[in-house]
Amino acid sequence: MLARDDVNPLRRTPLYALHVALGGKMVPFAGYEMPVQYGPGVLREHLHTRKAAGLFDVSHMGQIALRAKSGPVEDAALALERLVPQDIVKVAPGRQRYAQFTNAAGGILDDLMVANFGDHLLLVVNAACKEADAAHLRKHLSDVCVIEPLPDRALIALQGPSAESALAAFCADVPSMRFMDAGPHEVDGIDCFVSRSGYTGEDGFEISVPAERAERLANKLLENADVLPIGLGARDSLRLEAGLCLYGHDIDTATTPVEGALEWSIQKSRRAGGARSGGFLGAQEILAQLEKGAPRRRVGLRPEGRAPVREGAALFADNAIEPIGAVTSGGFGPSLNAPVAMGYLPASLATPGTQVFAEVRGQRLPLKVAITPFVPNTYKR
């Protein structure tokens, strides 16, 4: 067991005992004791998820219900549009959308998923930001919305090509779901919220379940030989291969959605000339960058050779003395049997195929700007 801080003790998810029983190596993460890997190790867990199915505990993440005091979910959506640059009004019941909370300078406070459950919105936010996100919502929306964190719910992700068949054994609805569908479903007799989405680039599901029923459901899913428990290590390498951002690393309060190459998530209705253009925190900066471009861009990077280039490595053009950017995520991509990375470069050097150099242990290693995702996604659309 990890040593515990008497002032700020690490929290445990409802699946903590299961992780220990399964041999999980527990580490601190976002204020929680979480499994970084199990017996097979990160490499095998990663490849198993790509080949069959992996079960992830993501209960440390925040779940928040947002209800309009006036009643209609459309009013909650309009209110939330004060805080995100996405079109939430057009998220149909039973669907969800990726979004970002932005600050007055256009930086990203957090990224999140927003689902329309018909009479309210369900927000899933990052673990390290969930208290700040709830406070942000209360500060700006408590005049028109009820903000209800849901700490009594666990969150389980089932990812990989066998995820549908594994979950369909307990929920007949899932084969008819498509990517980004979300809503209440009964799973093995338990009232759950299920979305067809995830953080691996694979087809899969995220299942919000009452905390006291989470271990039972996880054990039921693990009875399937195709399903293995997967730790944070493989979760990170899977999302990196998929070109997905990790908040606090690839995006943060000093990064705009346009710099982060997330402009695809901002619909026309919120852009200049749109039906509900602007009106969100940081709109002036973000709309200007959408029109004129951002000075820097998040890019995929493929190191030449076998050596991984890690977060924090400075990036250089040719033999320049001053760095022009930095790596924000990097490691070995097991599916590619090669290193992959992401980082920020000036917009003029963000074209795929451009060669730059990373400084690693005093040496300059060549990399080329690459298109992401590094591994094609397999979402069921």
C-alpha atoms as a printed R data frame, in Angstrom:
    type eleno elety resid chain resno       x       y       z
1   ATOM     1    CA   MET     A     1   0.000   0.000   0.000
2   ATOM     2    CA   LEU     A     2   1.187   3.537  -0.740
3   ATOM     3    CA   ALA     A     3   2.144   5.758   2.144
4   ATOM     4    CA   ARG     A     4  -0.708   8.131   2.836
5   ATOM     5    CA   ASP     A     5  -0.471  11.869   3.405
6   ATOM     6    CA   ASP     A     6  -2.138  12.738   6.741
7   ATOM     7    CA   VAL     A     7  -3.056  16.203   5.455
8   ATOM     8    CA   ASN     A     8  -4.179  15.248   1.949
9   ATOM     9    CA   PRO     A     9  -4.841  11.499   1.982
10  ATOM    10    CA   LEU     A    10  -5.235   9.847  -1.394
11  ATOM    11    CA   ARG     A    11  -8.797   8.929  -2.238
12  ATOM    12    CA   ARG     A    12  -9.934   5.536  -3.468
13  ATOM    13    CA   THR     A    13 -12.494   4.673  -6.131
14  ATOM    14    CA   PRO     A    14 -15.240   2.097  -5.502
15  ATOM    15    CA   LEU     A    15 -13.083  -0.421  -7.412
16  ATOM    16    CA   TYR     A    16  -9.978  -0.025  -5.220
17  ATOM    17    CA   ALA     A    17 -10.369  -3.430  -3.521
18  ATOM    18    CA   LEU     A    18 -10.843  -5.089  -6.912
19  ATOM    19    CA   HIS     A    19  -7.649  -3.505  -8.259
20  ATOM    20    CA   VAL     A    20  -5.668  -4.839  -5.302
21  ATOM    21    CA   ALA     A    21  -7.246  -8.294  -5.630
22  ATOM    22    CA   LEU     A    22  -6.308  -8.345  -9.334
23  ATOM    23    CA   GLY     A    23  -2.697  -7.474  -8.581
24  ATOM    24    CA   GLY     A    24  -2.833  -3.859  -9.697
25  ATOM    25    CA   LYS     A    25   0.246  -1.744  -9.018
26  ATOM    26    CA   MET     A    26  -1.267   1.262  -7.239
27  ATOM    27    CA   VAL     A    27   0.158   4.771  -7.729
28  ATOM    28    CA   PRO     A    28  -0.992   8.315  -6.913
29  ATOM    29    CA   PHE     A    29  -2.919   9.969  -9.739
30  ATOM    30    CA   ALA     A    30  -5.070  13.124  -9.548
31  ATOM    31    CA   GLY     A    31  -5.466  12.667  -5.802
32  ATOM    32    CA   TYR     A    32  -6.437   8.981  -6.037
33  ATOM    33    CA   GLU     A    33  -4.743   5.615  -5.623
34  ATOM    34    CA   MET     A    34  -5.061   4.142  -9.115
35  ATOM    35    CA   PRO     A    35  -3.666   1.077 -10.897
36  ATOM    36    CA   VAL     A    36  -0.877   1.951 -13.324
37  ATOM    37    CA   GLN     A    37  -0.707  -1.666 -14.535
38  ATOM    38    CA   TYR     A    38  -1.540  -5.267 -13.660
39  ATOM    39    CA   GLY     A    39   0.443  -8.486 -13.991
40  ATOM    40    CA   PRO     A    40   0.657  -8.591 -17.814
41  ATOM    41    CA   GLY     A    41   2.287  -5.146 -17.921
42  ATOM    42    CA   VAL     A    42   1.633  -2.018 -19.951
43  ATOM    43    CA   LEU     A    43   2.692  -3.413 -23.348
44  ATOM    44    CA   ARG     A    44   0.435  -6.466 -23.196
45  ATOM    45    CA   GLU     A    45  -2.463  -4.494 -21.733
46  ATOM    46    CA   HIS     A    46  -2.173  -1.972 -24.566
47  ATOM    47    CA   LEU     A    47  -2.083  -4.609 -27.314
48  ATOM    48    CA   HIS     A    48  -4.900  -6.620 -25.726
49  ATOM    49    CA   THR     A    49  -7.162  -3.558 -25.789
50  ATOM    50    CA   ARG     A    50  -6.449  -3.049 -29.494
51  ATOM    51    CA   LYS     A    51  -7.113  -6.755 -30.194
52  ATOM    52    CA   ALA     A    52  -9.979  -7.624 -27.818
53  ATOM    53    CA   ALA     A    53 -11.276  -5.504 -24.910
54  ATOM    54    CA   GLY     A    54  -9.925  -3.658 -21.900
55  ATOM    55    CA   LEU     A    55 -11.740  -2.626 -18.725
56  ATOM    56    CA   PHE     A    56 -10.649   0.702 -17.212
57  ATOM    57    CA   ASP     A    57 -11.612   2.288 -13.902
58  ATOM    58    CA   VAL     A    58 -12.183   5.983 -14.569
59  ATOM    59    CA   SER     A    59 -14.273   6.603 -11.445
60  ATOM    60    CA   HIS     A    60 -11.867   9.342 -10.364
61  ATOM    61    CA   MET     A    61 -13.341  11.566 -13.061
62  ATOM    62    CA   GLY     A    62 -16.128  13.971 -12.159
63  ATOM    63    CA   GLN     A    63 -19.777  13.523 -13.121
64  ATOM    64    CA   ILE     A    64 -22.019  16.577 -12.836
65  ATOM    65    CA   ALA     A    65 -25.734  16.911 -13.613
66  ATOM    66    CA   LEU     A    66 -26.798  20.316 -14.940
67  ATOM    67    CA   ARG     A    67 -30.499  21.193 -14.780
68  ATOM    68    CA   ALA     A    68 -32.238  24.413 -15.810
69  ATOM    69    CA   LYS     A    69 -34.280  25.952 -12.997
70  ATOM    70    CA   SER     A    70 -36.852  26.849 -15.657
71  ATOM    71    CA   GLY     A    71 -37.248  23.175 -16.622
72  ATOM    72    CA   PRO     A    72 -36.357  22.705 -20.322
73  ATOM    73    CA   VAL     A    73 -33.000  21.121 -21.071
74  ATOM    74    CA   GLU     A    74 -32.569  23.676 -23.864
75  ATOM    75    CA   ASP     A    75 -32.251  26.373 -21.198
76  ATOM    76    CA   ALA     A    76 -29.467  24.431 -19.491
77  ATOM    77    CA   ALA     A    77 -27.749  24.078 -22.875
78  ATOM    78    CA   LEU     A    78 -28.006  27.807 -23.559
79  ATOM    79    CA   ALA     A    79 -26.603  28.555 -20.128
80  ATOM    80    CA   LEU     A    80 -23.665  26.182 -20.609
81  ATOM    81    CA   GLU     A    81 -22.857  27.933 -23.892
82  ATOM    82    CA   ARG     A    82 -21.708  30.903 -21.775
83  ATOM    83    CA   LEU     A    83 -18.755  28.772 -20.679
84  ATOM    84    CA   VAL     A    84 -17.870  26.642 -23.728
85  ATOM    85    CA   PRO     A    85 -17.366  27.523 -27.433
86  ATOM    86    CA   GLN     A    86 -19.393  24.508 -28.600
87  ATOM    87    CA   ASP     A    87 -23.013  24.322 -29.781
88  ATOM    88    CA   ILE     A    88 -24.731  22.574 -26.869
89  ATOM    89    CA   VAL     A    89 -28.275  23.497 -27.939
90  ATOM    90    CA   LYS     A    90 -27.980  21.210 -30.971
91  ATOM    91    CA   VAL     A    91 -26.893  18.187 -28.922
92  ATOM    92    CA   ALA     A    92 -29.958  16.007 -29.384
93  ATOM    93    CA   PRO     A    93 -31.405  13.903 -26.557
94  ATOM    94    CA   GLY     A    94 -29.452  10.670 -26.357
95  ATOM    95    CA   ARG     A    95 -26.275  12.232 -27.799
96  ATOM    96    CA   GLN     A    96 -23.111  13.791 -26.368
97  ATOM    97    CA   ARG     A    97 -20.434  16.235 -27.516
98  ATOM    98    CA   TYR     A    98 -16.815  17.020 -26.672
99  ATOM    99    CA   ALA     A    99 -16.311  20.541 -25.281
100 ATOM   100    CA   GLN     A   100 -13.883  22.787 -23.403
101 ATOM   101    CA   PHE     A   101 -14.363  25.203 -20.519
102 ATOM   102    CA   THR     A   102 -12.447  28.355 -21.500
103 ATOM   103    CA   ASN     A   103 -11.180  31.333 -19.516
104 ATOM   104    CA   ALA     A   104 -11.322  35.039 -20.329
105 ATOM   105    CA   ALA     A   105  -8.039  34.830 -22.279
106 ATOM   106    CA   GLY     A   106  -9.264  31.885 -24.379
107 ATOM   107    CA   GLY     A   107  -7.238  29.283 -22.469
108 ATOM   108    CA   ILE     A   108  -8.686  25.888 -21.597
109 ATOM   109    CA   LEU     A   109  -9.758  25.356 -17.975
110 ATOM   110    CA   ASP     A   110 -10.710  21.734 -18.691
111 ATOM   111    CA   ASP     A   111 -12.042  19.542 -21.467
112 ATOM   112    CA   LEU     A   112 -15.216  17.555 -20.949
113 ATOM   113    CA   MET     A   113 -18.050  15.523 -22.428
114 ATOM   114    CA   VAL     A   114 -21.598  16.916 -22.426
115 ATOM   115    CA   ALA     A   115 -24.544  14.532 -22.827
116 ATOM   116    CA   ASN     A   116 -28.216  15.428 -23.280
117 ATOM   117    CA   PHE     A   117 -30.373  13.118 -21.157
118 ATOM   118    CA   GLY     A   118 -33.656  14.730 -22.216
119 ATOM   119    CA   ASP     A   119 -34.464  16.612 -19.023
120 ATOM   120    CA   HIS     A   120 -30.904  17.551 -17.999
121 ATOM   121    CA   LEU     A   121 -27.272  17.552 -19.148
122 ATOM   122    CA   LEU     A   122 -24.620  15.211 -17.798
123 ATOM   123    CA   LEU     A   123 -21.054  16.525 -17.775
124 ATOM   124    CA   VAL     A   124 -18.005  14.259 -17.388
125 ATOM   125    CA   VAL     A   125 -14.920  16.259 -16.400
126 ATOM   126    CA   ASN     A   126 -11.306  15.502 -15.540
127 ATOM   127    CA   ALA     A   127 -10.451  14.256 -12.059
128 ATOM   128    CA   ALA     A   128  -7.907  16.937 -11.181
129 ATOM   129    CA   CYS     A   129 -10.317  19.690 -12.255
130 ATOM   130    CA   LYS     A   130 -13.671  18.430 -10.993
131 ATOM   131    CA   GLU     A   131 -13.924  20.572  -7.848
132 ATOM   132    CA   ALA     A   132 -12.777  23.677  -9.747
133 ATOM   133    CA   ASP     A   133 -15.191  22.881 -12.591
134 ATOM   134    CA   ALA     A   134 -18.141  22.585 -10.185
135 ATOM   135    CA   ALA     A   135 -17.151  25.905  -8.594
136 ATOM   136    CA   HIS     A   136 -16.845  27.487 -12.058
137 ATOM   137    CA   LEU     A   137 -20.345  26.307 -12.960
138 ATOM   138    CA   ARG     A   138 -21.789  27.584  -9.676
139 ATOM   139    CA   LYS     A   139 -20.097  30.974 -10.107
140 ATOM   140    CA   HIS     A   140 -21.448  31.550 -13.602
141 ATOM   141    CA   LEU     A   141 -24.643  29.506 -13.893
142 ATOM   142    CA   SER     A   142 -26.212  29.153 -10.445
143 ATOM   143    CA   ASP     A   143 -28.645  31.942 -11.315
144 ATOM   144    CA   VAL     A   144 -30.330  29.752 -13.919
145 ATOM   145    CA   CYS     A   145 -29.160  26.170 -13.263
146 ATOM   146    CA   VAL     A   146 -28.936  23.577 -10.526
147 ATOM   147    CA   ILE     A   147 -25.403  22.134 -10.466
148 ATOM   148    CA   GLU     A   148 -25.316  18.661  -8.930
149 ATOM   149    CA   PRO     A   149 -22.031  16.732  -8.642
150 ATOM   150    CA   LEU     A   150 -22.602  12.965  -8.556
151 ATOM   151    CA   PRO     A   151 -19.899  11.555  -6.246
152 ATOM   152    CA   ASP     A   152 -21.965   8.426  -5.563
153 ATOM   153    CA   ARG     A   153 -21.428   7.126  -9.098
154 ATOM   154    CA   ALA     A   154 -18.493   5.137 -10.457
155 ATOM   155    CA   LEU     A   155 -17.357   5.217 -14.087
156 ATOM   156    CA   ILE     A   156 -16.093   2.181 -16.006
157 ATOM   157    CA   ALA     A   157 -14.735   2.228 -19.563
158 ATOM   158    CA   LEU     A   158 -14.908  -0.877 -21.752
159 ATOM   159    CA   GLN     A   159 -12.786  -0.387 -24.866
160 ATOM   160    CA   GLY     A   160 -11.722  -2.439 -27.882
161 ATOM   161    CA   PRO     A   161 -13.156  -4.432 -30.789
162 ATOM   162    CA   SER     A   162 -14.756  -6.982 -28.433
163 ATOM   163    CA   ALA     A   163 -16.343  -4.314 -26.201
164 ATOM   164    CA   GLU     A   164 -19.728  -4.426 -27.951
165 ATOM   165    CA   SER     A   165 -20.169  -8.178 -27.662
166 ATOM   166    CA   ALA     A   166 -18.934  -8.187 -24.049
167 ATOM   167    CA   LEU     A   167 -21.374  -5.475 -22.973
168 ATOM   168    CA   ALA     A   168 -24.249  -6.774 -25.120
169 ATOM   169    CA   ALA     A   169 -24.354  -9.875 -22.904
170 ATOM   170    CA   PHE     A   170 -25.684  -7.594 -20.149
171 ATOM   171    CA   CYS     A   171 -27.411  -4.831 -22.151
172 ATOM   172    CA   ALA     A   172 -29.378  -5.639 -25.300
173 ATOM   173    CA   ASP     A   173 -29.420  -1.960 -26.350
174 ATOM   174    CA   VAL     A   174 -25.714  -1.537 -27.055
175 ATOM   175    CA   PRO     A   175 -25.450  -3.033 -30.571
176 ATOM   176    CA   SER     A   176 -27.801  -0.334 -31.867
177 ATOM   177    CA   MET     A   177 -25.814   2.499 -30.286
178 ATOM   178    CA   ARG     A   178 -23.447   4.550 -32.436
179 ATOM   179    CA   PHE     A   179 -20.427   6.679 -31.590
180 ATOM   180    CA   MET     A   180 -21.326   9.468 -29.125
181 ATOM   181    CA   ASP     A   181 -24.759   8.071 -28.286
182 ATOM   182    CA   ALA     A   182 -25.381   8.455 -24.557
183 ATOM   183    CA   GLY     A   183 -28.225   7.870 -22.143
184 ATOM   184    CA   PRO     A   184 -29.780   5.744 -19.398
185 ATOM   185    CA   HIS     A   185 -29.630   1.975 -19.972
186 ATOM   186    CA   GLU     A   186 -30.086  -1.070 -17.787
187 ATOM   187    CA   VAL     A   187 -26.912  -3.167 -17.574
188 ATOM   188    CA   ASP     A   188 -27.245  -6.555 -15.842
189 ATOM   189    CA   GLY     A   189 -30.292  -5.232 -14.042
190 ATOM   190    CA   ILE     A   190 -28.489  -2.076 -12.853
191 ATOM   191    CA   ASP     A   191 -29.685   1.403 -13.843
192 ATOM   192    CA   CYS     A   192 -26.657   2.928 -15.597
193 ATOM   193    CA   PHE     A   193 -25.738   5.780 -17.915
194 ATOM   194    CA   VAL     A   194 -23.981   4.411 -20.995
195 ATOM   195    CA   SER     A   195 -22.159   6.282 -23.762
196 ATOM   196    CA   ARG     A   196 -20.511   4.819 -26.851
197 ATOM   197    CA   SER     A   197 -17.239   6.688 -26.555
198 ATOM   198    CA   GLY     A   198 -13.856   6.487 -24.877
199 ATOM   199    CA   TYR     A   199 -10.243   7.585 -24.719
200 ATOM   200    CA   THR     A   200  -8.396   4.928 -26.701
201 ATOM   201    CA   GLY     A   201  -9.351   5.472 -30.352
202 ATOM   202    CA   GLU     A   202 -11.152   2.112 -30.250
203 ATOM   203    CA   ASP     A   203 -14.866   1.412 -30.337
204 ATOM   204    CA   GLY     A   204 -16.097   1.189 -26.781
205 ATOM   205    CA   PHE     A   205 -18.337   2.367 -23.981
206 ATOM   206    CA   GLU     A   206 -18.253   4.358 -20.787
207 ATOM   207    CA   ILE     A   207 -20.645   3.138 -18.100
208 ATOM   208    CA   SER     A   208 -21.709   5.316 -15.169
209 ATOM   209    CA   VAL     A   209 -22.934   3.003 -12.411
210 ATOM   210    CA   PRO     A   210 -24.016   3.510  -8.785
211 ATOM   211    CA   ALA     A   211 -20.851   3.204  -6.690
212 ATOM   212    CA   GLU     A   212 -22.162   0.324  -4.599
213 ATOM   213    CA   ARG     A   213 -22.858  -1.749  -7.740
214 ATOM   214    CA   ALA     A   214 -19.611  -1.000  -9.575
215 ATOM   215    CA   GLU     A   215 -17.507  -3.932  -8.340
216 ATOM   216    CA   ARG     A   216 -20.245  -6.436  -9.153
217 ATOM   217    CA   LEU     A   217 -20.588  -5.085 -12.699
218 ATOM   218    CA   ALA     A   218 -16.817  -4.992 -13.251
219 ATOM   219    CA   ASN     A   219 -16.498  -8.602 -12.112
220 ATOM   220    CA   LYS     A   220 -19.306  -9.665 -14.448
221 ATOM   221    CA   LEU     A   221 -17.550  -8.041 -17.406
222 ATOM   222    CA   LEU     A   222 -14.211  -9.579 -16.425
223 ATOM   223    CA   GLU     A   223 -15.742 -13.064 -16.560
224 ATOM   224    CA   ASN     A   224 -15.474 -12.709 -20.349
225 ATOM   225    CA   ALA     A   225 -12.109 -14.098 -21.467
226 ATOM   226    CA   ASP     A   226 -11.800 -11.259 -24.003
227 ATOM   227    CA   VAL     A   227 -11.864  -8.624 -21.243
228 ATOM   228    CA   LEU     A   228  -8.781  -7.788 -19.184
229 ATOM   229    CA   PRO     A   229  -8.314  -5.048 -16.572
230 ATOM   230    CA   ILE     A   230  -6.167  -2.221 -17.914
231 ATOM   231    CA   GLY     A   231  -4.167   0.345 -15.943
232 ATOM   232    CA   LEU     A   232  -3.298   3.984 -16.412
233 ATOM   233    CA   GLY     A   233  -0.055   3.189 -18.233
234 ATOM   234    CA   ALA     A   234  -1.772   1.559 -21.189
235 ATOM   235    CA   ARG     A   235  -4.573   4.110 -21.065
236 ATOM   236    CA   ASP     A   236  -1.972   6.807 -21.673
237 ATOM   237    CA   SER     A   237  -0.193   4.993 -24.522
238 ATOM   238    CA   LEU     A   238  -3.545   4.174 -26.161
239 ATOM   239    CA   ARG     A   239  -4.752   7.780 -26.070
240 ATOM   240    CA   LEU     A   240  -1.370   9.023 -27.328
241 ATOM   241    CA   GLU     A   241  -1.532   6.708 -30.355
242 ATOM   242    CA   ALA     A   242  -5.072   8.042 -30.912
243 ATOM   243    CA   GLY     A   243  -3.768  11.631 -30.868
244 ATOM   244    CA   LEU     A   244  -6.016  12.575 -27.932
245 ATOM   245    CA   CYS     A   245  -5.103  15.371 -25.528
246 ATOM   246    CA   LEU     A   246  -4.291  14.864 -21.858
247 ATOM   247    CA   TYR     A   247  -5.416  17.898 -19.876
248 ATOM   248    CA   GLY     A   248  -2.602  19.623 -18.008
249 ATOM   249    CA   HIS     A   249  -0.077  18.325 -20.528
250 ATOM   250    CA   ASP     A   250  -1.228  18.824 -24.149
251 ATOM   251    CA   ILE     A   251  -3.767  21.516 -23.275
252 ATOM   252    CA   ASP     A   252  -4.035  23.869 -20.303
253 ATOM   253    CA   THR     A   253  -5.058  27.363 -19.218
254 ATOM   254    CA   ALA     A   254  -2.416  28.918 -21.496
255 ATOM   255    CA   THR     A   255  -3.579  26.963 -24.567
256 ATOM   256    CA   THR     A   256  -6.530  27.975 -26.735
257 ATOM   257    CA   PRO     A   257  -8.661  25.371 -28.531
258 ATOM   258    CA   VAL     A   258  -7.264  26.599 -31.858
259 ATOM   259    CA   GLU     A   259  -3.656  26.283 -30.712
260 ATOM   260    CA   GLY     A   260  -4.547  22.820 -29.429
261 ATOM   261    CA   ALA     A   261  -5.858  21.816 -32.891
262 ATOM   262    CA   LEU     A   262  -9.340  21.376 -31.432
263 ATOM   263    CA   GLU     A   263 -11.153  23.830 -33.717
264 ATOM   264    CA   TRP     A   264 -12.997  20.857 -35.242
265 ATOM   265    CA   SER     A   265 -15.008  20.785 -32.015
266 ATOM   266    CA   ILE     A   266 -16.320  24.361 -32.467
267 ATOM   267    CA   GLN     A   267 -19.459  24.375 -34.605
268 ATOM   268    CA   LYS     A   268 -20.339  27.086 -37.157
269 ATOM   269    CA   SER     A   269 -23.171  28.404 -34.990
270 ATOM   270    CA   ARG     A   270 -20.648  29.628 -32.385
271 ATOM   271    CA   ARG     A   271 -18.161  31.113 -34.851
272 ATOM   272    CA   ALA     A   272 -18.204  34.609 -36.367
273 ATOM   273    CA   GLY     A   273 -21.441  35.054 -38.314
274 ATOM   274    CA   GLY     A   274 -23.071  32.054 -36.639
275 ATOM   275    CA   ALA     A   275 -26.521  31.995 -35.070
276 ATOM   276    CA   ARG     A   276 -25.054  32.265 -31.546
277 ATOM   277    CA   SER     A   277 -21.594  33.592 -32.317
278 ATOM   278    CA   GLY     A   278 -19.374  34.219 -29.299
279 ATOM   279    CA   GLY     A   279 -20.905  34.861 -25.918
280 ATOM   280    CA   PHE     A   280 -18.464  32.516 -24.136
281 ATOM   281    CA   LEU     A   281 -15.408  33.328 -22.029
282 ATOM   282    CA   GLY     A   282 -12.411  34.069 -24.242
283 ATOM   283    CA   ALA     A   283 -14.549  34.472 -27.360
284 ATOM   284    CA   GLN     A   284 -12.637  37.465 -28.696
285 ATOM   285    CA   GLU     A   285  -9.307  35.603 -28.786
286 ATOM   286    CA   ILE     A   286 -10.709  32.260 -29.954
287 ATOM   287    CA   LEU     A   287 -12.870  33.738 -32.731
288 ATOM   288    CA   ALA     A   288  -9.912  35.817 -33.936
289 ATOM   289    CA   GLN     A   289  -7.723  32.710 -34.106
290 ATOM   290    CA   LEU     A   290 -10.446  30.803 -35.951
291 ATOM   291    CA   GLU     A   291 -10.442  33.564 -38.559
292 ATOM   292    CA   LYS     A   292  -6.724  34.341 -38.800
293 ATOM   293    CA   GLY     A   293  -4.998  31.273 -37.370
294 ATOM   294    CA   ALA     A   294  -3.065  30.701 -34.157
295 ATOM   295    CA   PRO     A   295   0.648  31.494 -33.745
296 ATOM   296    CA   ARG     A   296   1.426  27.937 -32.663
297 ATOM   297    CA   ARG     A   297  -0.174  24.522 -33.129
298 ATOM   298    CA   ARG     A   298  -0.300  21.167 -31.417
299 ATOM   299    CA   VAL     A   299   1.132  18.587 -33.811
300 ATOM   300    CA   GLY     A   300   1.889  14.900 -33.969
301 ATOM   301    CA   LEU     A   301   5.585  13.994 -34.022
302 ATOM   302    CA   ARG     A   302   7.308  10.810 -35.221
303 ATOM   303    CA   PRO     A   303  10.862  10.468 -33.895
304 ATOM   304    CA   GLU     A   304  13.318   8.882 -36.309
305 ATOM   305    CA   GLY     A   305  14.818   5.808 -34.697
306 ATOM   306    CA   ARG     A   306  13.692   3.860 -31.641
307 ATOM   307    CA   ALA     A   307  14.325   6.286 -28.796
308 ATOM   308    CA   PRO     A   308  11.153   7.788 -27.259
309 ATOM   309    CA   VAL     A   309  11.037  11.555 -26.843
310 ATOM   310    CA   ARG     A   310   9.364  12.446 -23.555
311 ATOM   311    CA   GLU     A   311   7.242  15.322 -22.296
312 ATOM   312    CA   GLY     A   312   9.254  18.479 -21.710
313 ATOM   313    CA   ALA     A   313  11.867  17.900 -24.410
314 ATOM   314    CA   ALA     A   314  12.667  21.167 -26.188
315 ATOM   315    CA   LEU     A   315  12.120  21.339 -29.942
316 ATOM   316    CA   PHE     A   316  14.475  23.094 -32.348
317 ATOM   317    CA   ALA     A   317  14.636  24.029 -36.026
318 ATOM   318    CA   ASP     A   318  17.827  22.780 -37.661
319 ATOM   319    CA   ASN     A   319  20.829  23.842 -35.545
320 ATOM   320    CA   ALA     A   320  19.096  26.798 -33.898
321 ATOM   321    CA   ILE     A   321  20.197  27.723 -30.390
322 ATOM   322    CA   GLU     A   322  16.791  28.846 -29.125
323 ATOM   323    CA   PRO     A   323  13.962  26.301 -28.830
324 ATOM   324    CA   ILE     A   324  10.853  26.848 -30.945
325 ATOM   325    CA   GLY     A   325   8.526  24.567 -29.011
326 ATOM   326    CA   ALA     A   326   8.281  21.599 -26.682
327 ATOM   327    CA   VAL     A   327   7.007  18.034 -26.495
328 ATOM   328    CA   THR     A   328   3.869  17.723 -24.346
329 ATOM   329    CA   SER     A   329   3.317  13.943 -24.559
330 ATOM   330    CA   GLY     A   330   5.680  11.242 -25.740
331 ATOM   331    CA   GLY     A   331   6.424   7.577 -25.426
332 ATOM   332    CA   PHE     A   332   6.560   4.271 -27.211
333 ATOM   333    CA   GLY     A   333   3.578   3.311 -29.395
334 ATOM   334    CA   PRO     A   334   3.147  -0.455 -28.987
335 ATOM   335    CA   SER     A   335   0.704  -0.746 -31.909
336 ATOM   336    CA   LEU     A   336   3.270   0.886 -34.198
337 ATOM   337    CA   ASN     A   337   6.334  -0.641 -32.549
338 ATOM   338    CA   ALA     A   338   7.802   2.857 -32.710
339 ATOM   339    CA   PRO     A   339   7.973   6.050 -30.633
340 ATOM   340    CA   VAL     A   340   5.314   8.754 -31.010
341 ATOM   341    CA   ALA     A   341   4.856  12.191 -29.492
342 ATOM   342    CA   MET     A   342   2.837  15.396 -29.569
343 ATOM   343    CA   GLY     A   343   3.968  18.939 -28.973
344 ATOM   344    CA   TYR     A   344   3.705  22.581 -30.003
345 ATOM   345    CA   LEU     A   345   5.436  24.281 -32.901
346 ATOM   346    CA   PRO     A   346   5.094  27.657 -34.627
347 ATOM   347    CA   ALA     A   347   2.274  27.492 -37.180
348 ATOM   348    CA   SER     A   348   4.808  27.957 -39.983
349 ATOM   349    CA   LEU     A   349   6.459  24.650 -39.033
350 ATOM   350    CA   ALA     A   350   3.308  22.644 -38.307
351 ATOM   351    CA   THR     A   351   2.963  21.121 -41.794
352 ATOM   352    CA   PRO     A   352   3.167  17.293 -41.877
353 ATOM   353    CA   GLY     A   353   6.587  16.146 -43.054
354 ATOM   354    CA   THR     A   354   8.464  19.117 -41.578
355 ATOM   355    CA   GLN     A   355  11.647  18.044 -39.801
356 ATOM   356    CA   VAL     A   356  12.481  19.395 -36.365
357 ATOM   357    CA   PHE     A   357  14.828  18.241 -33.603
358 ATOM   358    CA   ALA     A   358  14.310  17.343 -29.955
359 ATOM   359    CA   GLU     A   359  16.982  17.679 -27.332
360 ATOM   360    CA   VAL     A   360  17.334  14.407 -25.412
361 ATOM   361    CA   ARG     A   361  20.196  13.943 -22.933
362 ATOM   362    CA   GLY     A   362  22.246  16.616 -24.646
363 ATOM   363    CA   GLN     A   363  21.733  15.287 -28.169
364 ATOM   364    CA   ARG     A   364  19.537  16.549 -30.986
365 ATOM   365    CA   LEU     A   365  17.248  13.790 -32.281
366 ATOM   366    CA   PRO     A   366  15.331  14.291 -35.566
367 ATOM   367    CA   LEU     A   367  11.529  14.109 -35.667
368 ATOM   368    CA   LYS     A   368   8.984  14.746 -38.394
369 ATOM   369    CA   VAL     A   369   5.626  16.436 -37.978
370 ATOM   370    CA   ALA     A   370   2.962  13.774 -38.483
371 ATOM   371    CA   ILE     A   371  -0.784  13.577 -38.943
372 ATOM   372    CA   THR     A   372  -2.759  12.299 -35.967
373 ATOM   373    CA   PRO     A   373  -4.188   9.907 -35.028
374 ATOM   374    CA   PHE     A   374  -1.108   7.738 -35.353
375 ATOM   375    CA   VAL     A   375  -3.369   4.656 -35.300
376 ATOM   376    CA   PRO     A   376  -6.701   4.894 -37.187
377 ATOM   377    CA   ASN     A   377  -9.724   5.014 -34.909
378 ATOM   378    CA   THR     A   378 -12.408   2.325 -35.070
379 ATOM   379    CA   TYR     A   379 -15.464   4.244 -33.817
380 ATOM   380    CA   LYS     A   380 -18.873   2.853 -34.849
381 ATOM   381    CA   ARG     A   381 -20.533   5.756 -36.629
